[in-house]
């Protein structure tokens, strides 16, 4: 599971203050969308359009230098600096699966369950 990070000093950052509370709401839900779908910070236009005043709020995020206009949507600025990228998340998931498989092998078990054991 990936997590969307928000700085604990965000409440007083000038960029956040200039964007406004409503735009930061869009910023937050878009961040969780990007993290869930591993978009590396790309926010599709349809997602912004699905929210009331979405385009206007996105414009406020651009003006505050939190997003930039991108092909078919918007892009979080400095995504890889503050969030895990798709590559990092997938690498970590693969490592976790390998650890689990190794642990199961040491226990004499396989990762596959016998349907009769359910």
LINVEN-V689002 format. One record per backbone hydrogen bond with DSSP energy under -1.0 kcal/mol. CO is the residue of the C=O (numbers start at 1). NH is the residue of the N-H. If there is no record, write none. Layout:
co={CO	CO}
nh={NH	NH}
This chain:
co={7	9	10	13	14	15	16	20	21	22	23	24	25	26	27	28	29	30	31	32	33	34	41	43	44	45	46	48	51	53	54	55	56	57	58	59	60	61	61	62	66	68	70	72	73	74	75	78	79	85	86	87	88	89	90	91	92	93	94	95	96	97	98	99	100	101	102	103	104	105	114}
nh={10	12	13	17	18	19	20	24	25	26	27	28	29	30	31	32	33	34	35	36	37	39	76	74	48	49	50	51	54	57	58	59	60	61	62	63	64	66	67	65	77	75	73	45	70	43	68	82	83	89	90	91	92	93	94	95	96	97	98	99	100	101	102	103	104	105	106	107	109	108	117}
